[in-house]
Amino acid sequence: MLNIPRCTRCLMPSTRPDTDFVDGICTACLHHDHQLKHIHWSERLLHLEQLLERQKPNGSGFDCIVASSGGKDSTAQVLALLELGARPLVVTATTCMLTKLGRKNIDNLKRYAPTIEVTPNQTVRARMNYLGLTKVGDISWPEHIAIFTTPMRVAVAMGIPLVFYGENPQAAYGGPVGSQEAVQLTQRWVSEFGGLLGMRMTDVLSDFNGIGKKDIIEYSFPSEKDIKRVGCEAHFLGQYIGPWDGRKNAQIAVAHGFKYECPSSTSWWPFENLDNAMTGIHDYFMFLKYGYNRACPQLSVDIRTGYITREAAIPELHKREGHFPTRYAGVMLNDVLGHIGMKVDEFFKVSERFTNHDLFGDTPDGPRN
């Protein structure tokens, strides 16, 4: 575990982008310790029911869309909405490199609600993965865009005004003071917190990249005119039926056919991020740039909810940070790199270029096999 300043309540490092600390405590812990206990969840549930009621009828046959990966949280959301009498349409933006387990869980969720899967041109997507990794150090950059634009495009096309996402990430993992209270996911929120890292979709357009305007339409939001015409809004469901609990969601999902196995030695939760084989590279670059990877936020959530103490979490974090992504969710690194047209020696050069030497010195203490 790197010797960097961390939240004194959980393990979140001060290097996490866009995360404020107050007297050494991250905003996610402050939200959990102070604001969360004062939320009247019965009133929030009533607001949710009123939101759903306003959608009947809208001509589509559905009350809302659930933006889904087929994961534990997506499954729990669909089941919760069905219990409320809603008619959700599941919309899945096909991930960059779908795993076998991801496929099974997407198909499992189809047992409970109608599903639309939107799959982009995979040749273009692979080029975008390559550009994301080499330009901003994030192989999952196009996925971050698609998970927000695809459900909204389907909503406009089908006239469904209400789109649900799961948790507010700033409430769960930290962000600027006040961002934990956001109930709606807006385009402004996406531009600020959606993981775009300063690169715009128009930045990938060029003959050299082999990507034209027609190739990126599905990665664009509908026009403001069309959004207003349909009245589309995106909301965090976890702000209405909380407090959000990933472990509880996993239990609910498993009881309804969801399957999991730990995807990586860097994971603390074995039931999360199972669908994209590129996640191992994404998490490794997060470690190289910011000094933490997947286990840190997962352990931090469990510290807040009392599943594990901070003292006990420290050695668990140390065992999981900095591992080289040789394999993720059963897929070898060479296969992922081959998918985006990158050689191993180029991967190491790109890794070096994005390594934060202020954290690691001349040589990072990862990778570890």
N, C-alpha and C positions, 0 to 999 in steps of 0.2 A: 504494500500500500504506500503510495507516494506521500511524502511529508509536505502536504499542502494544507492551508487553512480549510477547516471543515465546520459545518454547523455543529454547535455544541450539543444540540438535541438529537439530531440524526447524523448521517455521514455525508450529506451533500457537500461537495467542494465549492469553494468560492469561485472556481474557474468555470462553473456551469454558466453558459450564456444567459443573459437577461434575467438573472436571479438576484434579487436583493436580499441583503442580510441586515438585521436590526439587532445590535448588541450581540453579534455572534450567532444569531438564530436565523435560519432561512425562513422565507415567507410561507413555505408550505407547512412548516412546523407551527409558525405563528397562527396561521389559518386554522390548523387542526386544534391547537390548544385554546384558542380564544373564540374565533368567529363560528366554527363548526358547531359548537355546543349550544349556540344561541339560535340556530336555524330551526324554524317550526316546520318540520317535514310534512305534517298534515296539511298545512297551508300550501306548501309547494306542490303536494300531490293534487290538491284542488285546482291549482293553476294549470297543472298538466292536463287534468281532465277537461278543463275549459278550453285549452288549446286544441285538444283532440275533437271536442264537440263542435268547434267552429269549422272543422273540415268536412262535416257531413251535411248534405252530400256534395261532392265536388266533381262528380262525373267520371272519375277514374276507377272507382271501385275500391280505392285505398284511402285511409286516413293520413298516412304518413309513409316516409321512407326511412329505413334504418341503413345508414352507411356501414357496410359490413366487410370484415375480412374472413368471416367464418370462425373467428376465435371465441374464446370464453366470454368476453364482454359483449360481443355481437350477439351471441346465443342468448345470454342472460337478458339483454335488452329486448330482443324479439319476444321472449317468453313473458317478460314483465308487461309489455304492451298488449299482448294477447290476453293476459289476465285482466287488463283494464277494459277489455272489449274492443280494442282497436283492431284495425285491419292493416297491418304493416306490409309494405313491399320491401324486400331486402335487395339492396343494390351493392354489388361487389365490383370494385375496380380491380381487375386482374393484376396480381402483383408481378414483380419483375421476373422472378424465377420460382414458380410455384412448386412447393415440396409435395411429396406424396401424402403426408399427413395433413397439409393444408387443403389438398383436394378432398380428402375424406371428410374433413370438418365442414367445408363449404357444402358438400353434398348432404351431410347430416342435417344442416340447418334448413335445407330445402324440404325436409319432412314437416316443418312447422309453419313455414310461410313461403309464398311465391318469391322467386329470386330472379333477378336479372344480373347476368355477368357481362361486363363490358371489357372486352379484350382489345388493346391497341395493336397496331402494327408492331410485331415483335422485333423486326429488323430495326425499325426506328427506335424502339424502346431500348434495345441493346446499345445503340449508338449514344442515346441519351444517358444511359448508365455509365458508359465510358467517359462521356463529357463531364458528368457530375463528379466522378471520381477524380479526374485529372484537373478540373477547373476549380472545384470548391472542396474536394476531399470528401465527397459523399456519394457513394455508388447508388444510394436509394433516393437521390434527388428527384427523379421523375415520379417516383411513387408518392412522395410527399405532396406533389401537385395533384396527381390523379385522385387521391382519396378525398380531396376536397371538391375538385371540379366535376368529377364523374357523377356523383349522386345529385348535384345541383342541376347538371345538364339533363339528367333523366327526369328530375322533378319538374323542370320547365317544359320538357317535351310532353309529359303526361298530365300536366296540370295539377300536380300534387304540391300544395304550398308548404308542407312541413317536413323537414329533414332532421333526423336525430343522429347525433354522435354520442359517445359514451361519457367519459369524464372530462372535466375541465383540467387540462394538463398542468396549468399553473397552480391549481388547488392541490393537486397530487404531488407535484415535483418542484414547485417554486417558480417564481417569476417576479416581475415588478410589483411593488406594493399596490394592492387594489385589484390586480388582474384575476385574483382568485374568486372574485365575486361574479365574474362574467357568466351570464346565462346563455347568451347567443353567440354563435360562431359566425362572424361576419367576414367579408373579404378583407377588411382592414386587419382583423385578427389573423387571418391566414398570412398576409404580407408581413406581419410582425412576428408571429410565433410558428408559422407553418413549416419552418425548416428550409426556406428557400436560399438562405446564406448569401443574399445579395445578388444572386443570378436570376435574371428574368428569362421567361420562355423565349423571348425574341433573341436572347443572346446565343441560342443554339442554332439559329437559322443561318445556314450558309451552304453553298455548293460543296465546299470542302467537307463539311460534316455529312453531306448527303441528306439534309433535312430541310424540307420546304414548308411553306405556310400551311398547305393542306395536311401535312403530317402532324401538326400540333393543335389542330382544332379541338380535339377531345381533351387537351390539357388546358383549355381556356374556359373561364367562367362564361355563362350566358351573358348577354348584354344586360345592362341595368334596366333597359326598357322592358325586356322580356321577364326579368326577375320581378319587377314591379307589376307587370301585367298579371302574372300568376300569383303574386304576393308571397313568394318563396322566402322562408326563414329557416335557418339552421339553429338548432338548440342542443345544448349538452343535457342529455337525459339524466346524467348523474347529479345534476343540480336540482332535480325534481324528486327523485326516488332514492336519495342518499340516506345515510352517508355511503358513498361509493366504497365497495369492498371487493377488490380483485380476487381474493381467496374465496369469498362467498360466491362470487360469480362463477369461479371455476367449479365449485361444488355443484352449483345448479346446472351448469353446462354438462358436466360429467354424468349427472343423473339423467340427462336427456340425450346421451349418445356421443358427446364430445370426447375425443381421444387426445392424449398427449404423451410425450416422452421428452426428457430434457434435451433441448437442441444443442447445447454448447456448455463447455466447462466454465464459461464466463457467466452463466445464468444462475441466479439464486432461485427464482421461480421456474419450475419445470413446465409450466402450463401456459407460457406466454411467448409470442413472436415465433410461431411454429410454421408459418406459411411461406416465408421468403428465404431462399437459400443464400441470398446476398446479405442478410442481416449480420452475419459474422464479420464481414468486411466493414459494414457500416459501424458496428460497435467497436471494432479495432481502431478505426480512424477516430472515433470519438475519444478513445483512450489516448491516442497519440496527440490529439489536438488539445484536449482538456483535462487529461489525467484521470479519467474515470470511464467505466463502461457499464454494461447492463446491470450487473449485480448491485451497484451502488444505489440507484434509485429504488430498486426492488427491496433491498434491505432497509432503506430509509423509510419506506412506507410501512414495512413490518415493525420497525421500531416505534413509529407513531401509534400504531394500532395495538401495541403490546404483545405482538407475536414473538418478538425477540428483544433482548435488551441491547443497548448500544455497545456495552462491553462485550457481549457475546457475539455481536455482529462484526466487530473489527477483524477477528481472525478469519471469519467466513469471507469477508471482502478481500482480505489479503490472499486467500487461496484462489480467488477467481479473477483478479484484475491482471491485465497485460498479456493474457494468453494469445498466441498467434492463431489466426483463424484457419487452421489446417482443414477443419471439417465443421460444417454447420448443418444441423438437421439431416445428417446422413449424406450430405453432398460435399465432395472434396473441393478444396480451393481451386485446383487446376481446372475443374469443370466449370466453376463460376467464372474464372478469368477467361476461359475459352469461349464462354457464352457471350462475353462483351468484346472479344477480340483483343485481349491483352496478354502479353507474355509475362512470365514470372519475374524476369529481371526488370521489366518496366514497372511491375507492381512494387518491387522493392524501392525503385527510384522515386516513385510517387509517394510511397510511405515515408521515405526520408524527407521529402520536400514538405510534407504536412506535419512532421514531428515538431512539437513545441519544445525547443531546446532550452527554453527558460525553465521548463519543468524537469526535463530529463538530463540536462547537460549535453555533452557531446554525443553520448550514446544512451538511448532509452533503456530502462531496466527491463522492459519487455522488448521483443517478444519472448514468451516462454512457450515451449511445446506442451 
